[in-house]
Amino acid sequence: MAKTTRSSRGVTVDFDLLSIQNQLAASPKPANVMVREQLIDKKLRRRTKKLIDQLSTEDTDSTDTEQPLTPEIPQ
C-alpha cells in the first residue's frame, strides 16, 4: 500500500513515489544519455556564442551611426 498523506496545503504527497524518484536520481546515467547530453550542451554553447558575437557586432555597428543626443542650434 502506498504511503500517501495530505500536506498542510492540501496537496497529496506520496512518500513511496518520492523515495523511488530519489533512488532514480542517485543512480548513474547510461552512456547513451551522457553522450546525448554532451551533444545538446555543445549545440547550446555554440548557439550562445553565436548570439553573443552577433550582439557585440550589432552594438559596435549601432554606436558608429548614432546621432548626437542634443540637436545643433543654428546661429
MMTF fields as JSON, N, C-alpha, C and O atoms, coordinates in Angstrom:
{
  "mmtfVersion": "1.0.0",
  "mmtfProducer": "UNKNOWN",
  "numBonds": 299,
  "numAtoms": 300,
  "numGroups": 75,
  "numChains": 1,
  "numModels": 1,
  "chainsPerModel": [1],
  "groupsPerChain": [75],
  "chainIdList": ["A"],
  "bondAtomList": [4, 2, 8, 6, 12, 10, 16, 14, 20, 18, 24, 22, 28, 26, 32, 30, 36, 34, 40, 38, 44, 42, 48, 46, 52, 50, 56, 54, 60, 58, 64, 62, 68, 66, 72, 70, 76, 74, 80, 78, 84, 82, 88, 86, 92, 90, 96, 94, 100, 98, 104, 102, 108, 106, 112, 110, 116, 114, 120, 118, 124, 122, 128, 126, 132, 130, 136, 134, 140, 138, 144, 142, 148, 146, 152, 150, 156, 154, 160, 158, 164, 162, 168, 166, 172, 170, 176, 174, 180, 178, 184, 182, 188, 186, 192, 190, 196, 194, 200, 198, 204, 202, 208, 206, 212, 210, 216, 214, 220, 218, 224, 222, 228, 226, 232, 230, 236, 234, 240, 238, 244, 242, 248, 246, 252, 250, 256, 254, 260, 258, 264, 262, 268, 266, 272, 270, 276, 274, 280, 278, 284, 282, 288, 286, 292, 290, 296, 294],
  "bondOrderList": [1, 1, 1, 1, 1, 1, 1, 1, 1, 1, 1, 1, 1, 1, 1, 1, 1, 1, 1, 1, 1, 1, 1, 1, 1, 1, 1, 1, 1, 1, 1, 1, 1, 1, 1, 1, 1, 1, 1, 1, 1, 1, 1, 1, 1, 1, 1, 1, 1, 1, 1, 1, 1, 1, 1, 1, 1, 1, 1, 1, 1, 1, 1, 1, 1, 1, 1, 1, 1, 1, 1, 1, 1, 1],
  "groupList": [{"groupName": "MET", "atomNameList": ["N", "CA", "C", "O"], "elementList": ["N", "C", "C", "O"], "formalChargeList": [0, 0, 0, 0], "bondAtomList": [1, 0, 2, 1, 3, 2], "bondOrderList": [1, 1, 2], "singleLetterCode": "M", "chemCompType": "L-PEPTIDE LINKING"}, {"groupName": "ALA", "atomNameList": ["N", "CA", "C", "O"], "elementList": ["N", "C", "C", "O"], "formalChargeList": [0, 0, 0, 0], "bondAtomList": [1, 0, 2, 1, 3, 2], "bondOrderList": [1, 1, 2], "singleLetterCode": "A", "chemCompType": "L-PEPTIDE LINKING"}, {"groupName": "LYS", "atomNameList": ["N", "CA", "C", "O"], "elementList": ["N", "C", "C", "O"], "formalChargeList": [0, 0, 0, 0], "bondAtomList": [1, 0, 2, 1, 3, 2], "bondOrderList": [1, 1, 2], "singleLetterCode": "K", "chemCompType": "L-PEPTIDE LINKING"}, {"groupName": "THR", "atomNameList": ["N", "CA", "C", "O"], "elementList": ["N", "C", "C", "O"], "formalChargeList": [0, 0, 0, 0], "bondAtomList": [1, 0, 2, 1, 3, 2], "bondOrderList": [1, 1, 2], "singleLetterCode": "T", "chemCompType": "L-PEPTIDE LINKING"}, {"groupName": "ARG", "atomNameList": ["N", "CA", "C", "O"], "elementList": ["N", "C", "C", "O"], "formalChargeList": [0, 0, 0, 0], "bondAtomList": [1, 0, 2, 1, 3, 2], "bondOrderList": [1, 1, 2], "singleLetterCode": "R", "chemCompType": "L-PEPTIDE LINKING"}, {"groupName": "SER", "atomNameList": ["N", "CA", "C", "O"], "elementList": ["N", "C", "C", "O"], "formalChargeList": [0, 0, 0, 0], "bondAtomList": [1, 0, 2, 1, 3, 2], "bondOrderList": [1, 1, 2], "singleLetterCode": "S", "chemCompType": "L-PEPTIDE LINKING"}, {"groupName": "GLY", "atomNameList": ["N", "CA", "C", "O"], "elementList": ["N", "C", "C", "O"], "formalChargeList": [0, 0, 0, 0], "bondAtomList": [1, 0, 2, 1, 3, 2], "bondOrderList": [1, 1, 2], "singleLetterCode": "G", "chemCompType": "PEPTIDE LINKING"}, {"groupName": "VAL", "atomNameList": ["N", "CA", "C", "O"], "elementList": ["N", "C", "C", "O"], "formalChargeList": [0, 0, 0, 0], "bondAtomList": [1, 0, 2, 1, 3, 2], "bondOrderList": [1, 1, 2], "singleLetterCode": "V", "chemCompType": "L-PEPTIDE LINKING"}, {"groupName": "ASP", "atomNameList": ["N", "CA", "C", "O"], "elementList": ["N", "C", "C", "O"], "formalChargeList": [0, 0, 0, 0], "bondAtomList": [1, 0, 2, 1, 3, 2], "bondOrderList": [1, 1, 2], "singleLetterCode": "D", "chemCompType": "L-PEPTIDE LINKING"}, {"groupName": "PHE", "atomNameList": ["N", "CA", "C", "O"], "elementList": ["N", "C", "C", "O"], "formalChargeList": [0, 0, 0, 0], "bondAtomList": [1, 0, 2, 1, 3, 2], "bondOrderList": [1, 1, 2], "singleLetterCode": "F", "chemCompType": "L-PEPTIDE LINKING"}, {"groupName": "LEU", "atomNameList": ["N", "CA", "C", "O"], "elementList": ["N", "C", "C", "O"], "formalChargeList": [0, 0, 0, 0], "bondAtomList": [1, 0, 2, 1, 3, 2], "bondOrderList": [1, 1, 2], "singleLetterCode": "L", "chemCompType": "L-PEPTIDE LINKING"}, {"groupName": "ILE", "atomNameList": ["N", "CA", "C", "O"], "elementList": ["N", "C", "C", "O"], "formalChargeList": [0, 0, 0, 0], "bondAtomList": [1, 0, 2, 1, 3, 2], "bondOrderList": [1, 1, 2], "singleLetterCode": "I", "chemCompType": "L-PEPTIDE LINKING"}, {"groupName": "GLN", "atomNameList": ["N", "CA", "C", "O"], "elementList": ["N", "C", "C", "O"], "formalChargeList": [0, 0, 0, 0], "bondAtomList": [1, 0, 2, 1, 3, 2], "bondOrderList": [1, 1, 2], "singleLetterCode": "Q", "chemCompType": "L-PEPTIDE LINKING"}, {"groupName": "ASN", "atomNameList": ["N", "CA", "C", "O"], "elementList": ["N", "C", "C", "O"], "formalChargeList": [0, 0, 0, 0], "bondAtomList": [1, 0, 2, 1, 3, 2], "bondOrderList": [1, 1, 2], "singleLetterCode": "N", "chemCompType": "L-PEPTIDE LINKING"}, {"groupName": "PRO", "atomNameList": ["N", "CA", "C", "O"], "elementList": ["N", "C", "C", "O"], "formalChargeList": [0, 0, 0, 0], "bondAtomList": [1, 0, 2, 1, 3, 2], "bondOrderList": [1, 1, 2], "singleLetterCode": "P", "chemCompType": "L-PEPTIDE LINKING"}, {"groupName": "GLU", "atomNameList": ["N", "CA", "C", "O"], "elementList": ["N", "C", "C", "O"], "formalChargeList": [0, 0, 0, 0], "bondAtomList": [1, 0, 2, 1, 3, 2], "bondOrderList": [1, 1, 2], "singleLetterCode": "E", "chemCompType": "L-PEPTIDE LINKING"}],
  "groupTypeList": [0, 1, 2, 3, 3, 4, 5, 5, 4, 6, 7, 3, 7, 8, 9, 8, 10, 10, 5, 11, 12, 13, 12, 10, 1, 1, 5, 14, 2, 14, 1, 13, 7, 0, 7, 4, 15, 12, 10, 11, 8, 2, 2, 10, 4, 4, 4, 3, 2, 2, 10, 11, 8, 12, 10, 5, 3, 15, 8, 3, 8, 5, 3, 8, 3, 15, 12, 14, 10, 3, 14, 15, 11, 14, 12],
  "groupIdList": [1, 2, 3, 4, 5, 6, 7, 8, 9, 10, 11, 12, 13, 14, 15, 16, 17, 18, 19, 20, 21, 22, 23, 24, 25, 26, 27, 28, 29, 30, 31, 32, 33, 34, 35, 36, 37, 38, 39, 40, 41, 42, 43, 44, 45, 46, 47, 48, 49, 50, 51, 52, 53, 54, 55, 56, 57, 58, 59, 60, 61, 62, 63, 64, 65, 66, 67, 68, 69, 70, 71, 72, 73, 74, 75],
  "secStructList": [7, 7, 7, 3, 3, 3, 7, 6, 6, 1, 7, 3, 3, 3, 2, 2, 2, 2, 2, 2, 2, 2, 2, 2, 2, 2, 1, 7, 7, 7, 2, 2, 2, 2, 2, 2, 2, 2, 2, 2, 2, 2, 2, 2, 2, 2, 2, 2, 2, 2, 2, 2, 2, 2, 2, 2, 2, 2, 2, 2, 2, 2, 2, 2, 1, 7, 7, 7, 1, 1, 7, 7, 7, 7, 7],
  "xCoordList": [0.838, 0.0, 0.89, 1.867, 0.562, 1.342, 1.114, 0.002, 2.202, 2.109, 1.754, 2.634, 0.491, 0.057, -0.537, -1.141, -0.363, -0.919, -1.162, -0.676, -1.891, -2.161, -1.271, -1.108, -0.7, 0.124, -0.778, -1.997, -0.173, -0.962, -1.615, -2.588, -1.089, -1.687, -2.774, -3.445, -2.954, -3.986, -3.517, -4.331, -2.213, -1.649, -1.377, -0.828, -1.755, -1.491, -0.026, 0.49, 0.647, 2.062, 2.206, 1.708, 2.892, 3.133, 4.594, 5.484, 4.842, 6.21, 6.923, 8.141, 6.197, 6.819, 7.322, 8.416, 6.531, 6.941, 8.155, 9.059, 8.19, 9.344, 10.616, 11.686, 10.51, 11.695, 12.184, 13.391, 11.266, 11.656, 12.338, 13.341, 11.806, 12.413, 13.817, 14.717, 14.015, 15.345, 16.321, 17.484, 15.874, 16.744, 17.13, 18.275, 16.193, 16.496, 17.45, 18.33, 17.285, 18.156, 19.574, 20.53, 19.723, 21.048, 21.783, 23.008, 21.086, 21.74, 22.497, 22.076, 23.619, 24.382, 23.604, 22.779, 23.888, 23.203, 23.826, 25.031, 23.021, 23.574, 24.466, 24.376, 25.317, 26.291, 25.609, 26.056, 24.521, 23.878, 23.217, 23.125, 22.764, 22.178, 23.262, 23.052, 24.417, 25.515, 26.003, 26.314, 26.074, 26.506, 25.497, 25.882, 24.214, 23.172, 23.211, 23.027, 23.447, 23.546, 24.737, 24.632, 25.864, 27.04, 26.782, 27.212, 26.089, 25.769, 24.886, 25.121, 23.892, 22.985, 23.745, 23.539, 24.625, 25.396, 26.303, 26.45, 26.913, 27.77, 26.971, 27.425, 25.776, 24.934, 24.53, 24.546, 24.171, 23.756, 24.912, 24.738, 26.106, 27.261, 27.577, 27.901, 27.482, 27.754, 26.728, 27.08, 25.448, 24.381, 24.543, 24.372, 24.87, 25.032, 26.245, 26.234, 27.306, 28.483, 28.142, 28.578, 27.356, 26.953, 26.096, 26.269, 25.173, 24.312, 25.125, 24.874, 26.09, 26.925, 27.73, 27.866, 28.27, 29.034, 28.148, 28.575, 26.918, 26.005, 25.645, 25.608, 25.384, 25.028, 26.188, 25.982, 27.396, 28.54, 28.788, 29.16, 28.588, 28.778, 27.658, 27.899, 26.45, 25.347, 25.57, 25.248, 26.116, 26.388, 27.448, 27.314, 28.496, 29.542, 29.04, 29.425, 28.191, 27.645, 26.711, 26.725, 25.91, 24.943, 25.621, 25.109, 26.761, 27.436, 28.1, 28.281, 28.467, 29.104, 28.113, 28.501, 26.863, 25.896, 24.941, 23.971, 25.199, 24.279, 24.351, 25.409, 23.226, 23.13, 23.407, 23.192, 23.871, 24.083, 22.748, 21.699, 22.803, 21.588, 20.991, 19.771, 21.845, 21.342, 21.38, 22.406, 20.266, 20.279, 21.119, 21.216, 21.705, 22.511, 21.584, 20.667, 21.841, 21.012, 21.773, 22.899, 21.156, 21.846, 21.912, 20.98, 23.02, 23.171, 23.283, 23.414],
  "yCoordList": [-1.176, 0.0, 1.249, 1.317, 2.205, 3.425, 4.31, 4.428, 4.928, 5.844, 7.229, 7.971, 7.575, 8.886, 9.637, 9.044, 10.925, 11.792, 13.16, 13.452, 13.973, 15.334, 16.308, 16.209, 17.248, 18.273, 19.349, 19.307, 20.304, 21.379, 22.262, 22.961, 22.231, 22.997, 22.214, 22.754, 20.967, 20.154, 19.35, 18.767, 19.309, 18.56, 17.133, 16.926, 16.149, 14.755, 14.441, 14.7, 13.877, 13.552, 12.039, 11.418, 11.441, 10.005, 9.762, 10.019, 9.268, 9.089, 7.956, 8.014, 6.918, 5.84, 6.357, 6.0, 7.188, 7.768, 8.669, 8.661, 9.441, 10.303, 9.488, 9.872, 8.377, 7.549, 6.916, 6.815, 6.493, 5.93, 6.985, 6.699, 8.206, 9.28, 9.596, 9.861, 9.572, 9.821, 8.728, 9.018, 7.477, 6.387, 6.515, 6.247, 6.918, 7.087, 8.245, 8.167, 9.309, 10.47, 10.154, 10.717, 9.263, 8.937, 7.945, 7.856, 7.203, 6.197, 6.882, 7.935, 6.289, 6.889, 6.814, 5.924, 7.761, 7.818, 6.82, 6.573, 6.251, 5.357, 6.137, 7.361, 5.412, 6.036, 6.809, 7.902, 6.262, 6.964, 8.264, 9.219, 8.305, 9.543, 10.591, 11.766, 10.177, 11.128, 11.698, 12.886, 10.86, 11.327, 12.328, 13.349, 12.04, 12.937, 14.275, 15.323, 14.253, 15.495, 16.329, 17.55, 15.677, 16.406, 17.034, 18.16, 16.326, 16.869, 18.112, 19.124, 18.032, 19.167, 20.339, 21.483, 20.066, 21.14, 21.825, 23.047, 21.048, 21.641, 22.56, 23.651, 22.114, 22.934, 24.216, 25.29, 24.114, 25.308, 26.278, 27.49, 25.739, 26.621, 27.329, 28.516, 26.593, 27.175, 28.257, 29.325, 27.98, 28.935, 30.2, 31.306, 30.052, 31.239, 32.037, 33.267, 31.347, 32.065, 32.874, 34.017, 32.284, 32.999, 34.212, 35.29, 34.03, 35.144, 36.265, 37.438, 35.92, 36.933, 37.671, 38.892, 36.936, 37.568, 38.505, 39.6, 38.083, 38.925, 40.185, 41.277, 40.04, 41.199, 42.172, 43.385, 41.665, 42.555, 43.299, 44.472, 42.64, 43.33, 44.334, 45.392, 44.028, 44.98, 46.203, 47.321, 46.001, 47.132, 48.046, 49.267, 47.485, 48.315, 49.017, 50.158, 48.361, 48.988, 50.134, 51.172, 49.966, 51.0, 52.207, 53.32, 52.021, 53.167, 54.035, 55.232, 53.467, 54.244, 55.165, 56.235, 54.782, 55.554, 56.355, 56.922, 56.411, 57.134, 58.644, 59.192, 59.278, 60.718, 61.337, 60.681, 62.564, 63.198, 63.368, 63.5, 63.362, 63.459, 64.865, 65.024, 65.877, 67.251, 67.778, 67.683, 68.33, 68.868, 70.147, 70.924, 70.323, 71.539, 72.723, 72.631, 73.811, 75.013, 75.96, 76.354, 76.324, 77.253, 78.665, 79.103, 79.354, 80.711, 81.756, 82.94],
  "zCoordList": [0.0, 0.0, 0.0, 0.746, -0.811, -0.922, 0.294, 0.808, 0.736, 1.871, 1.341, 0.905, 1.375, 0.922, 2.093, 2.986, 2.08, 3.11, 2.498, 1.406, 3.18, 2.711, 3.471, 4.687, 2.729, 3.357, 3.944, 3.783, 4.621, 5.217, 4.152, 4.434, 2.952, 1.848, 1.126, 0.247, 1.481, 0.864, -0.326, -1.042, -0.548, -1.668, -1.206, -0.124, -2.018, -1.692, -1.952, -3.039, -0.94, -1.036, -0.947, -0.008, -1.933, -1.958, -1.6, -2.41, -0.39, 0.087, -0.628, -0.797, -1.056, -1.817, -3.163, -3.6, -3.81, -5.09, -4.908, -5.744, -3.835, -3.572, -3.349, -3.821, -2.641, -2.408, -3.712, -3.931, -4.572, -5.876, -6.727, -7.38, -6.731, -7.507, -6.993, -7.79, -5.684, -5.125, -5.529, -5.81, -5.565, -5.971, -7.442, -7.806, -8.282, -9.707, -9.933, -10.79, -9.179, -9.341, -8.895, -9.429, -7.923, -7.404, -8.296, -8.215, -9.135, -9.976, -11.113, -11.59, -11.553, -12.654, -13.969, -14.178, -14.831, -16.125, -17.097, -17.045, -17.975, -19.01, -19.98, -20.078, -20.685, -21.588, -22.701, -23.049, -23.278, -24.394, -23.927, -24.697, -22.69, -22.164, -21.97, -22.273, -21.47, -21.268, -22.594, -22.679, -23.637, -24.958, -25.515, -26.086, -25.349, -25.844, -25.107, -25.726, -23.797, -23.032, -23.493, -23.612, -23.752, -24.224, -25.583, -25.833, -26.461, -27.782, -27.638, -28.299, -26.789, -26.575, -25.977, -26.383, -25.013, -24.398, -25.409, -25.382, -26.301, -27.326, -28.237, -28.583, -28.624, -29.501, -28.794, -29.395, -27.531, -26.79, -26.616, -26.743, -26.321, -26.172, -27.474, -27.482, -28.584, -29.891, -30.202, -30.704, -29.901, -30.187, -29.346, -29.859, -28.066, -27.224, -27.656, -27.591, -28.102, -28.575, -29.823, -29.958, -30.745, -31.947, -31.588, -32.157, -30.643, -30.238, -29.616, -29.89, -28.787, -28.153, -29.211, -29.145, -30.196, -31.266, -32.084, -32.448, -32.374, -33.139, -32.363, -32.931, -31.087, -30.27, -30.165, -30.205, -30.033, -29.916, -31.232, -31.208, -32.381, -33.652, -33.893, -34.473, -33.463, -33.616, -32.743, -33.145, -31.556, -30.667, -31.252, -31.175, -31.835, -32.411, -33.667, -33.925, -34.451, -35.651, -35.284, -35.945, -34.255, -33.895, -33.264, -33.381, -32.599, -31.978, -33.036, -32.814, -34.181, -35.235, -35.934, -36.404, -36.014, -36.775, -35.895, -36.398, -34.598, -33.716, -33.972, -34.281, -33.837, -33.959, -32.58, -31.561, -32.536, -31.231, -30.505, -31.135, -29.192, -28.401, -28.44, -28.432, -28.48, -28.493, -29.929, -30.602, -30.39, -31.758, -31.843, -30.893, -32.995, -33.196, -33.485, -34.302, -32.81, -32.988, -33.917, -33.616, -35.048, -35.96, -35.342, -34.668, -35.585, -35.016, -36.079, -35.769]
}
